[in-house]
Amino acid sequence: NAGVTQTPKFQVLKTGQSMTLQCAQDMNHNSMYWYRQDPGMGLRLIYYSASEGTTDKGEVPNGYNVSRLNKREFSLRLESAAPSQTSVYFCASSSWGLYEQYFGPGTRLTVT
Amino acid sequence: EDQVTQSPEALRLQEGESSSLNCSYTVSGLRGLFWYRQDPGKGPEFLFTLYSAGEEKEKERLKATLTKKESFLHITAPKPEDSATYLCAVQASAGNTGKLIFGQGTTLQVKP
């Protein structure tokens, strides 16, 4: 089992460009999450999907959109990238909300 | 407001020198407390879940404990390979979304 996979691993964007970060899990988990990690700020929740067909905002949703494509896949879209979105993005999944989350390897995004 | 504070921010130990990391939390009803390990350039790796005061979990040289206001991660006779950032996160009992609130982490360096 690969666990949680994310693509791409690295990305450089110019201000105003758009892109989609992809996440997939093969653990048959119901819930999936997107976080960003910044120095001094810790991990912050952007969006989550408690189950297939539902999505909700987390702590820092502005400038992002998500799509729960199916039970395995959860994508994060930046419509018009800004330098403030330079960060490391992690996707995570869990069996249900009560249980531990398993994280992917991350995408390192730089917006110039 | 739900909050998690970890201390110290950084800890340097000699190999074999035992110590403890602290995670203090304020949450409106604790559903679970999670410990993760994060190596540089990688995603967080799940270590433990604690659900109620008095509970303890162990894994190799690590032991996690929980009280009503804080959790400790005790490291006994650490080795250089234990060097990493250790993250604490809590899940509030309100709702069933699985949302976690993370502390900023403690970066541990173990010197040979």
Interface residues (C-beta under 8 A of the other chain):
Chain A: V4 S31 Y33 G40 M41 G42 L43 R44 L45 Y48 A50 D56 G58 F90 A92 S94 W96 G97 L98 Y99 E100 Q101 Y102 F103 G104 P105 G106
Chain B: R31 G32 F34 Y36 G41 K42 G43 P44 E45 F46 T49 L87 A89 Q91 G95 N96 T97 G98 K99 L100 F102 G103 Q104 G105
